[in-house]
Amino acid sequence: MHLNTKKIALCLILSATLATQFTACVPVVVGGAAAGGAMAADRRTSGIYVEDENIELKALKLMETNLGEQAHVNVTSYNRNVLLTGEVPTAESKAKAETLVKQITNTRNITNEIAISPKSTIGSRSNDGYLTAKVKARFVTENKFPANYVKVVTENSVVYLIGIVTKAEAEAAAEIARNINGVTKVVKLFEYTP
């Protein structure tokens, strides 16, 4: 290979390598911008928003290390109020999940909706994700309140609505979710603002 050809090949390889490094930054920048946008459109303060994220991470780690593979527990924190959903094999495991969350500082309330049953199937979880997406999309199309004011969690076709809302916003959100085909129940876990 000629010296100039080697230099060109080396430059191309280095350029390709650098290009992959720059594109790796894009999801981080876009993800950070999306998180910042979500905080801006939320009624929680940015400090509480970050605290909720920390509570969820800590709680999930505790669930993974203390409940074993037979458990499937989801943790949702909103304004430091924690919702536990999923499945565990025994009543003791359900109680233990709640006890583990109580150990995390700054949690205010815990709603334990964990079912005592075998772990849900991938199909069931996919359906729950689909229902959550349908509810959120309908919030946007109905435009009765800012969609970011209400967090939607779906477990076994039961929709949990969480947020800091007015009574009118709460009723509108519940009515929209209730009318989504496939939703079996709607549970409101709101805090109300005047």
C-alpha positions as CSV (number, residue, x, y, z in Angstrom):
1,M,0.0,0.0,0.0
2,H,1.3,3.4,-0.9
3,L,2.1,5.9,2.0
4,N,-0.6,8.4,0.9
5,T,-3.2,5.6,0.6
6,K,-2.2,4.5,4.2
7,K,-2.6,8.0,5.5
8,I,-6.0,8.4,3.8
9,A,-7.2,5.1,5.2
10,L,-6.0,6.0,8.7
11,C,-7.8,9.4,8.4
12,L,-11.0,7.7,7.3
13,I,-10.8,5.2,10.2
14,L,-10.1,8.0,12.7
15,S,-13.0,10.1,11.3
16,A,-15.4,7.2,11.5
17,T,-14.3,6.5,15.1
18,L,-14.8,10.2,16.1
19,A,-18.1,10.4,14.3
20,T,-19.4,7.4,16.4
21,Q,-18.3,9.2,19.6
22,F,-20.1,12.4,18.7
23,T,-23.4,10.6,17.9
24,A,-23.2,8.8,21.3
25,C,-23.5,12.2,22.9
26,V,-26.8,13.0,21.1
27,P,-29.1,10.7,23.3
28,V,-27.5,12.2,26.4
29,V,-28.1,15.8,25.3
30,V,-31.6,15.0,24.0
31,G,-32.5,13.0,27.1
32,G,-31.3,15.8,29.3
33,A,-33.4,18.3,27.4
34,A,-36.4,16.1,27.6
35,A,-36.0,15.7,31.3
36,G,-35.6,19.5,31.7
37,G,-38.8,20.0,29.6
38,A,-40.7,17.5,31.7
39,M,-39.7,19.3,34.9
40,A,-40.7,22.7,33.5
41,A,-44.2,21.4,32.7
42,D,-44.7,19.7,36.1
43,R,-46.3,21.2,39.2
44,R,-43.5,19.7,41.3
45,T,-40.4,21.7,42.1
46,S,-37.3,20.6,40.3
47,G,-35.9,19.5,43.7
48,I,-38.9,17.3,44.3
49,Y,-38.8,16.0,40.8
50,V,-35.1,14.9,41.3
51,E,-36.0,13.5,44.7
52,D,-38.8,11.4,43.2
53,E,-36.3,9.9,40.7
54,N,-33.9,9.1,43.5
55,I,-36.6,7.4,45.6
56,E,-37.5,5.3,42.6
57,L,-33.9,4.2,42.0
58,K,-33.2,3.4,45.6
59,A,-36.4,1.5,46.0
60,L,-35.9,-0.6,42.9
61,K,-32.4,-1.5,44.0
62,L,-33.8,-2.6,47.4
63,M,-36.5,-4.7,45.7
64,E,-33.9,-6.4,43.4
65,T,-31.6,-7.3,46.3
66,N,-34.2,-8.3,48.9
67,L,-37.2,-9.8,47.2
68,G,-35.7,-12.3,44.8
69,E,-36.5,-13.3,41.2
70,Q,-40.1,-14.4,42.0
71,A,-41.0,-10.8,42.6
72,H,-41.8,-8.2,40.0
73,V,-42.3,-4.8,41.7
74,N,-42.7,-1.4,40.1
75,V,-42.0,1.8,42.1
76,T,-43.5,5.1,41.1
77,S,-42.8,8.2,43.2
78,Y,-44.6,11.5,42.7
79,N,-44.2,14.4,45.2
80,R,-42.5,11.8,47.5
81,N,-45.7,9.7,47.5
82,V,-44.8,6.1,46.5
83,L,-47.0,3.7,44.5
84,L,-45.9,0.0,44.6
85,T,-47.4,-2.2,41.9
86,G,-46.5,-5.6,40.5
87,E,-46.6,-9.1,41.8
88,V,-44.9,-11.1,44.6
89,P,-45.4,-14.7,45.7
90,T,-46.4,-14.1,49.4
91,A,-48.0,-11.7,51.7
92,E,-44.7,-11.5,53.6
93,S,-43.0,-10.3,50.4
94,K,-45.7,-7.7,49.9
95,A,-45.2,-6.4,53.4
96,K,-41.4,-6.5,53.0
97,A,-41.6,-4.3,49.9
98,E,-43.4,-1.6,51.8
99,T,-41.0,-1.9,54.8
100,L,-38.1,-1.5,52.4
101,V,-39.5,1.7,50.9
102,K,-40.2,3.1,54.4
103,Q,-36.4,3.0,55.0
104,I,-35.8,5.5,52.2
105,T,-35.6,9.1,53.6
106,N,-38.0,11.7,52.3
107,T,-40.9,9.4,51.4
108,R,-44.2,10.7,52.6
109,N,-46.8,8.0,51.9
110,I,-46.8,4.5,50.4
111,T,-49.7,3.0,48.5
112,N,-49.1,-0.7,48.2
113,E,-51.0,-2.2,45.3
114,I,-48.8,-5.2,44.9
115,A,-50.7,-8.4,44.0
116,I,-49.9,-11.7,45.6
117,S,-49.6,-13.8,42.5
118,P,-47.1,-15.2,40.0
119,K,-45.1,-12.6,38.0
120,S,-47.0,-11.1,35.1
121,T,-46.2,-12.2,31.6
122,I,-44.4,-10.2,28.9
123,G,-47.7,-10.0,27.1
124,S,-49.5,-8.6,30.1
125,R,-46.8,-6.0,30.6
126,S,-46.8,-5.1,26.9
127,N,-50.6,-4.6,27.1
128,D,-50.2,-2.4,30.2
129,G,-47.6,-0.2,28.3
130,Y,-50.0,0.0,25.4
131,L,-52.9,1.1,27.7
132,T,-50.6,3.7,29.3
133,A,-49.7,5.1,25.9
134,K,-53.4,5.2,24.9
135,V,-54.4,7.1,28.0
136,K,-51.5,9.6,27.6
137,A,-52.4,10.2,24.0
138,R,-56.0,10.8,24.8
139,F,-55.0,13.3,27.4
140,V,-53.2,15.2,24.6
141,T,-56.0,15.0,22.1
142,E,-58.8,15.8,24.6
143,N,-56.7,18.8,25.8
144,K,-58.7,19.3,29.0
145,F,-55.6,19.9,31.1
146,P,-51.8,19.9,30.5
147,A,-51.0,16.2,29.9
148,N,-47.8,16.4,32.0
149,Y,-49.8,17.2,35.1
150,V,-50.9,13.5,35.4
151,K,-48.6,10.5,35.6
152,V,-50.1,7.3,34.3
153,V,-49.1,3.8,35.6
154,T,-50.9,0.7,34.4
155,E,-50.6,-2.7,36.0
156,N,-52.8,-5.7,35.0
157,S,-55.1,-3.3,33.1
158,V,-55.7,-1.2,36.2
159,V,-54.8,2.5,35.5
160,Y,-53.3,4.5,38.4
161,L,-53.5,8.3,38.0
162,I,-51.0,10.4,40.0
163,G,-50.3,14.1,40.1
164,I,-51.0,17.5,41.7
165,V,-54.2,18.6,40.0
166,T,-57.4,20.5,40.5
167,K,-60.6,18.5,41.2
168,A,-61.8,19.3,37.6
169,E,-58.5,18.1,36.2
170,A,-58.7,14.9,38.3
171,E,-62.3,14.2,37.1
172,A,-61.3,14.8,33.5
173,A,-58.3,12.5,33.7
174,A,-60.3,9.7,35.3
175,E,-63.1,10.0,32.8
176,I,-60.7,9.8,29.9
177,A,-58.9,6.8,31.3
178,R,-62.2,5.1,32.2
179,N,-63.3,5.3,28.6
180,I,-60.2,3.6,27.1
181,N,-61.0,0.2,25.8
182,G,-59.2,-2.5,27.9
183,V,-58.9,-0.5,31.1
184,T,-60.6,-2.5,33.9
185,K,-60.3,0.0,36.7
186,V,-59.1,3.6,37.4
187,V,-57.5,4.5,40.7
188,K,-57.0,8.1,41.5
189,L,-54.0,8.9,43.7
190,F,-54.0,12.7,43.3
191,E,-53.0,15.6,45.5
192,Y,-55.4,18.5,45.0
193,T,-54.5,22.1,44.4
194,P,-57.0,25.0,44.7
